[in-house]
Amino acid sequence: MKRYPNLILLALVALLSALPLWLVERPEGGDIFGGADNQAQALIGQIAPDYAPWFQPLLEPASGEIASLLFALQAAMGAGFIGYYLGCARTREKLRREQAEAADRNTAAKDTRAD
């Protein structure tokens, strides 16, 4: 048991990742990744059957998978932008700190020479 702790942890992670895929119940329509939009549309259809949307989308994705792909792409781009901004801000602050420390060292060096 002491020889393979990483393999045991890896097997547990794989099991915990795959287990929900087997345990999840599929909905009647067969669309697991339908999302809240489809559920809301069905509920509105039950509540007000003669409801007409205010506008139509300009571009309609060809399938639900493409819509999910576009949503994931949008999320990835947003996360990338936030990560880039945080990295730039951290680097900027680090450079300011280093510049202030260098200025303090130069000031201290000038003070010791003056004495």
CORRAQUI-V400686 format. One record per backbone hydrogen bond with DSSP energy under -0.5 kcal/mol. CO is the residue of the C=O (numbers start at 1). NH is the residue of the N-H. E is the energy in kcal/mol with one decimal. If there is no record, write none. Layout:
CO,NH,E ; CO,NH,E
This chain:
2,5,-0.5 ; 4,8,-1.9 ; 5,9,-2.2 ; 6,10,-2.4 ; 7,11,-2.4 ; 8,12,-2.2 ; 9,13,-2.3 ; 10,14,-2.3 ; 11,15,-2.3 ; 12,16,-2.7 ; 13,17,-1.7 ; 14,18,-2.2 ; 15,19,-2.6 ; 16,20,-0.6 ; 18,21,-0.6 ; 18,22,-1.0 ; 19,22,-0.8 ; 19,23,-1.9 ; 20,24,-1.7 ; 27,30,-0.9 ; 30,32,-1.0 ; 31,34,-0.9 ; 34,38,-0.6 ; 35,39,-1.2 ; 36,40,-2.8 ; 37,41,-2.3 ; 38,42,-2.2 ; 39,43,-2.2 ; 40,44,-2.6 ; 41,45,-2.0 ; 42,46,-1.4 ; 43,47,-2.4 ; 44,48,-3.0 ; 48,51,-1.7 ; 59,61,-0.6 ; 63,67,-1.8 ; 64,68,-2.4 ; 65,69,-2.4 ; 66,70,-2.6 ; 67,71,-2.2 ; 68,72,-2.6 ; 69,73,-2.6 ; 70,74,-2.3 ; 71,75,-2.2 ; 72,76,-2.5 ; 73,77,-2.4 ; 74,78,-2.2 ; 75,79,-2.5 ; 76,80,-2.5 ; 77,81,-2.4 ; 78,82,-2.4 ; 79,83,-2.6 ; 80,84,-2.5 ; 81,85,-2.6 ; 82,86,-2.6 ; 83,87,-2.3 ; 84,88,-2.5 ; 85,89,-2.6 ; 86,90,-2.4 ; 87,91,-2.4 ; 88,92,-2.6 ; 89,93,-2.2 ; 90,94,-2.3 ; 91,95,-2.6 ; 92,96,-2.1 ; 93,97,-2.3 ; 94,98,-2.5 ; 95,99,-2.3 ; 96,100,-2.4 ; 97,101,-2.4 ; 98,102,-2.3 ; 99,103,-2.2 ; 100,104,-2.2 ; 101,105,-2.3 ; 102,106,-2.3 ; 103,107,-2.3 ; 104,108,-2.5 ; 105,109,-2.4 ; 106,110,-2.2 ; 107,111,-2.0 ; 108,112,-1.8 ; 109,113,-1.6 ; 110,114,-1.8 ; 111,115,-1.0
